[in-house]
Amino acid sequence: MRTPQSRERVLFAPVPVAPTKPLTLSHIKGLLWADVLRRATGLLHDVDHLHSHTVAHLNGQTLGFWSYLDRVHPGTDYDLLDEEQIGGLYVEFQRRRDAGGPVPAPEDLAARRDAAERHGRLHPAGERVLALWARRFRELGLRDPGLSTRRRPAASLDETVEALTGHGLCVDHRPWRGPVYLDLTARGTALRQIVGADGHPNYLAGTLRELIPLIGAYDRFVLACDRESFADYALLRDVLTALGARVSLVGLGRVRLGGSVRTSRHGGWEGRTAAPLARTFLDRVGPRPYRLGLRLYFIAGLGQGDREPFRTDLLWRCMARAHRLLECSVPAAEHELPELLGRCAHPYGYVHPYRLTTGLLATSRTTTARPLLEEVFL
Amino acid sequence: MFTQDEMFTQDELQAALAARTRRAGLAGEQRRAAAIAVLRSFDPAGFAASALEFAAVLPAATRGLWLANFTQTLFLAGNPGNVSVRHPPTTTAADGSVCWYATAPRPHYRGLCLLLRSLRGELPGDLPDTVTVTVPAAAPGAAPTAGAPAQWRLTVDVRGLGLPQYLVHLTHTLGEALITGLLRPHDRILVSHARELAPPAGGYAYLRVHRDTDAPEALRAYACLSEERSHG
């Protein structure tokens, strides 16, 4: 392992998933990449994982969905529903909204935001999805990033806007009920709204409230997001860098299903989420091959982009490969693992999951270091 | 100058509108050109002063182009200090709160418009009743050689106006009054914010008229410029 002097303090902050739907294949891919990145990088550096309650729950989509449920489906017992059924209601909410259905009153959204921010209070549908996700996380072998934490960010919205404005990174028109924008126009990047004219902050504002106060506490931030959020996250990276942070950014493509790449809010994931995946594979191959096989497929098989379509036959093949890797794993020499991880971390500042995982599949390799599997992949 | 004892009639408003159209037609060719104002922050005195400064420093041909295009202006949110790195403005307010880009055909500013966002917002609740601004020395026309500069009152009817609409009416009034020579260097203008607009007892020099947003089939007077004390 590295000497303590060379260890960096790293904050890993992937974009969190809102608990409004099941874990789709795209979510699973993101979570597996995040889990491997965090655990492997944690062998080289001191890594904290930021799961933001504010970003995951206090956004317009999630609060709007909860408002919709109380308006259209009052009295529902969500403990009787699974995550696909709750996700079905979410798709219904999005469809009606896109069709011009009623939108929640700003006061209602503000009250829900306040309850969630001050008291950590989530809607029963959200609590139910999180409880089900905890089970899925265990099945998938994912370390809990803090799904149940209800911590408020260290900075308020006002403090965040003030800090940004002080560095010329923000245009604040709230005094006359206008929006707040991130401003990197000097570099040719268009203004990006982070607080609406209605006063509601979006997920970028929430992320900045979390990260700006932590700039001095970490040597590096590692941000991760899907490709659709990449432009926003690149902006976050540049803003945080301008404030003095060292930032790495990982962009990840979604999983292509039936020739298309779709956002989960429009459905199309029915029967292809974490629970059916476990029903298909987990009991047949066992927990350890299941966890390793998923990582081999979703990281090395599908890769970082979104070009490769999801194929069940290849996932089965990865399960078989996982079996063999587990059988032929051997203890590693003390220096072997840090050297391997160090190679996979250069020049990113984090251990790149694709480089590490494809290394397991190298045809020249006859054995696999058991500590690597135990610490990172199982 | 017009004189009127009661509220503006629709005929009078129509006449003011027709006069504006004539002035624009005489000023030159309409080429769908516009000026641009970029606002980081807003205070009415600072904004009015920057609008006058901008109109004053424009070359004569550009002033004519602006007038021919009804002093059309796009109001964008942005920080002049940042946006000027890639898009140097024509003028910038001393405190950096506003900058202006000279009138040009719309495609000329496509990049700038993609970078920034349309200004949104309401008039602040603490909008002062009055602010005073001075016409800059660079304005066209000679300053009076004898006596004090003229004193003007510009009354803006702010009833129902958002911030962008307020800026539109103020900019049109100041810009057109300066370009047509009503306002001269060193003149002082008392900008007054009212909730109704009655014709001044002594008549007016310029009337800003546009469609009534509450009754689109009717016209409404939004701003009125009247002289309180003429050049000595």
Interface residues (C-beta under 8 A of the other chain):
Chain A: G168 V171 H173 P175 W176 R177 G178 P179 Y181 D183 L184 T185 A186 G188 T189 A190 L191 Q193 A197
Chain B: R40 S41 F42 A77 G78 N79 G81 N82 V83 V85 R86 L114 L115 L116 R117 L119 R120 G121 E122 L123 P124 L163
